[in-house]
Amino acid sequence: MFVVLDGQIDMSLPALSGESKIIAHHQRFDFSGELNLLNSQGSLVEARTVGESHLLRIPRRGLQRLMRAEGDIANLIMQATIWRRIGIIKEAGGGVVLRGFAGDVETIQLQRFLLRNTYPHRIVETTEEVSIQVGDSRSDHDPTLPAVVLSDGRTLHRPTITQLADELGITELPDPHMIYDVTVVGAGPSGLAAAVYAASEGLCTIVIEGIAPGGQAGTSSKIENYLGFPTGISGQRLASRAQLQALKFGVRLAISRDVITAEQIDGIHKLTLAGGAPVCSRSVVVASGAQYRRLSVANYSQFENRGIYYAATAMESLLCRDDDVIVVGGGNSAGQAAMFLSGIAKQGI
Ligand SMILES: Cc1cc2nc3c(=O)[nH]c(=O)nc-3n(C[C@H](O)[C@H](O)[C@H](O)COP(=O)(O)OP(=O)(O)OC[C@H]3O[C@@H](n4cnc5c(N)ncnc54)[C@H](O)[C@@H]3O)c2cc1C
């Protein structure tokens, strides 16, 4: 973080076309930075001093100490990080560009990952039609897509979620030399709550999450019975807020990595993440939630994420706009999905 002691810094969003857009002028005692102050994400903006300026640079560890010690300042910084990230998303100019085919499984998975991690992005869909007929192969289409164009101009062709998460700094891998006080497996509402309580008591805490913060709740269009939200809140917003709260207390979040093994050696738990990274911890909270039952119908796997979805969020609503939709299930989530989709789909069962 840079605090302007004297002079001015201009913040701009880099544009792939080459012309960046100034989005803020920071003057005396203003500070730079947004959500990336709290995690390892690379900067989404460029900063340039205007004339001779004197800046105070506060490194990340110093900022974390400051936020723990000074509640008022911490709240101010939290507010700024939230509003600045929202501002960047609204500008629709920052972050990455996702290029892919409409309806393509890999494109949808990358889009969902960026959305659920509130990472600013733009989608550029190619005009080529993607058929979702059984037996179709990707080789019929451009094999280099989907692609993610990074803000520095580099392009990742058909990245895995893990590659993308690492490239964007969405994953903070565990420190291999550290013994954490608490390791939480899963960043659904239970895992994030455990992490916030542990870290707010001063325990050194890491959360390992396979997909994205929010878990099942992150796929809910509206949660009406979460304590403290009398008018309800979307699962995505609830998850982002809980994640921010965890970051504020210094929780480290390793996203896009599953825990695959756990053992205990001399009273210390050793977990191994997909890819091989180890985590050592004095205690482990497993908050891994539930797994969906899959439909037992023929050719099911060929339609997963290309017609069959496990959520009814704003993203799925775009994918089935004006289509016939069948909601499978009869519980609360199914009712909620039916209500939500009724305003969007052509006809529903
Ligand atoms: C569409 C929908 C709507 C809902 N609406 C409501 C509602 O209105 N009110 C309500 O009370 N409840 C609602 N629920 C239920 C609620 O979301 C769940 O009860 C809640 O999310 C459970 O929280 P959790 O943290 O225990 O588990 P989950 O939310 O399931 O989270 C578990 C997390 O652990 C991760 N994980 C699992 N295994 C591993 C591993 N090995 N390594 C790393 N990470 C792992 C998963 O990726 C996941 O993110 C809804 C659920 C859905 C699907």
PDBQT file of the ligand as one rigid body, heavy atoms in Angstrom, charges set to zero:
ROOT
HETATM    1  C1  LIG A 401     -28.954 -23.867  -4.233  1.00  0.00    +0.000 C 
HETATM    2  C2  LIG A 401     -28.865 -23.951  -2.736  1.00  0.00    +0.000 A 
HETATM    3  C3  LIG A 401     -29.603 -23.086  -1.965  1.00  0.00    +0.000 A 
HETATM    4  C4  LIG A 401     -29.523 -23.145  -0.578  1.00  0.00    +0.000 A 
HETATM    5  N1  LIG A 401     -30.248 -22.253   0.166  1.00  0.00    +0.000 NA
HETATM    6  C5  LIG A 401     -30.188 -22.313   1.508  1.00  0.00    +0.000 A 
HETATM    7  C6  LIG A 401     -30.925 -21.383   2.298  1.00  0.00    +0.000 A 
HETATM    8  O1  LIG A 401     -31.644 -20.527   1.769  1.00  0.00    +0.000 OA
HETATM    9  N2  LIG A 401     -30.825 -21.495   3.632  1.00  0.00    +0.000 N 
HETATM   10  C7  LIG A 401     -30.049 -22.438   4.247  1.00  0.00    +0.000 A 
HETATM   11  O2  LIG A 401     -29.994 -22.480   5.478  1.00  0.00    +0.000 OA
HETATM   12  N3  LIG A 401     -29.326 -23.314   3.525  1.00  0.00    +0.000 NA
HETATM   13  C8  LIG A 401     -29.375 -23.271   2.187  1.00  0.00    +0.000 A 
HETATM   14  N4  LIG A 401     -28.659 -24.169   1.452  1.00  0.00    +0.000 N 
HETATM   15  C9  LIG A 401     -27.837 -25.151   2.152  1.00  0.00    +0.000 C 
HETATM   16  C10 LIG A 401     -26.523 -24.502   2.601  1.00  0.00    +0.000 C 
HETATM   17  O3  LIG A 401     -25.913 -23.867   1.506  1.00  0.00    +0.000 OA
HETATM   18  C11 LIG A 401     -25.601 -25.557   3.175  1.00  0.00    +0.000 C 
HETATM   19  O4  LIG A 401     -26.217 -26.114   4.319  1.00  0.00    +0.000 OA
HETATM   20  C12 LIG A 401     -24.271 -24.939   3.583  1.00  0.00    +0.000 C 
HETATM   21  O5  LIG A 401     -23.615 -24.391   2.463  1.00  0.00    +0.000 OA
HETATM   22  C13 LIG A 401     -23.371 -25.991   4.235  1.00  0.00    +0.000 C 
HETATM   23  O6  LIG A 401     -22.185 -25.339   4.562  1.00  0.00    +0.000 OA
HETATM   24  P1  LIG A 401     -20.806 -26.111   4.770  1.00  0.00    +0.000 P 
HETATM   25  O7  LIG A 401     -19.761 -25.088   4.950  1.00  0.00    +0.000 OA
HETATM   26  O8  LIG A 401     -21.002 -27.105   5.875  1.00  0.00    +0.000 OA
HETATM   27  O9  LIG A 401     -20.559 -26.992   3.468  1.00  0.00    +0.000 OA
HETATM   28  P2  LIG A 401     -20.513 -26.600   1.918  1.00  0.00    +0.000 P 
HETATM   29  O10 LIG A 401     -21.270 -25.367   1.658  1.00  0.00    +0.000 OA
HETATM   30  O11 LIG A 401     -20.882 -27.827   1.190  1.00  0.00    +0.000 OA
HETATM   31  O12 LIG A 401     -18.973 -26.285   1.678  1.00  0.00    +0.000 OA
HETATM   32  C14 LIG A 401     -17.987 -27.297   1.703  1.00  0.00    +0.000 C 
HETATM   33  C15 LIG A 401     -16.755 -26.801   0.953  1.00  0.00    +0.000 C 
HETATM   34  O13 LIG A 401     -15.710 -27.736   1.156  1.00  0.00    +0.000 OA
HETATM   35  C16 LIG A 401     -14.978 -27.879  -0.060  1.00  0.00    +0.000 C 
HETATM   36  N5  LIG A 401     -14.304 -29.182  -0.008  1.00  0.00    +0.000 N 
HETATM   37  C17 LIG A 401     -14.871 -30.411   0.058  1.00  0.00    +0.000 A 
HETATM   38  N6  LIG A 401     -13.909 -31.359   0.126  1.00  0.00    +0.000 NA
HETATM   39  C18 LIG A 401     -12.711 -30.709   0.110  1.00  0.00    +0.000 A 
HETATM   40  C19 LIG A 401     -11.341 -31.140   0.132  1.00  0.00    +0.000 A 
HETATM   41  N7  LIG A 401     -11.013 -32.449   0.221  1.00  0.00    +0.000 N 
HETATM   42  N8  LIG A 401     -10.364 -30.206   0.068  1.00  0.00    +0.000 NA
HETATM   43  C20 LIG A 401     -10.672 -28.875  -0.016  1.00  0.00    +0.000 A 
HETATM   44  N9  LIG A 401     -11.953 -28.422  -0.054  1.00  0.00    +0.000 NA
HETATM   45  C21 LIG A 401     -12.961 -29.323   0.008  1.00  0.00    +0.000 A 
HETATM   46  C22 LIG A 401     -16.054 -27.801  -1.137  1.00  0.00    +0.000 C 
HETATM   47  O14 LIG A 401     -15.502 -27.421  -2.396  1.00  0.00    +0.000 OA
HETATM   48  C23 LIG A 401     -16.984 -26.723  -0.566  1.00  0.00    +0.000 C 
HETATM   49  O15 LIG A 401     -16.646 -25.428  -1.023  1.00  0.00    +0.000 OA
HETATM   50  C24 LIG A 401     -28.711 -24.120   0.071  1.00  0.00    +0.000 A 
HETATM   51  C25 LIG A 401     -27.947 -25.002  -0.717  1.00  0.00    +0.000 A 
HETATM   52  C26 LIG A 401     -28.020 -24.905  -2.094  1.00  0.00    +0.000 A 
HETATM   53  C27 LIG A 401     -27.179 -25.840  -2.943  1.00  0.00    +0.000 C 
ENDROOT
TORSDOF 0
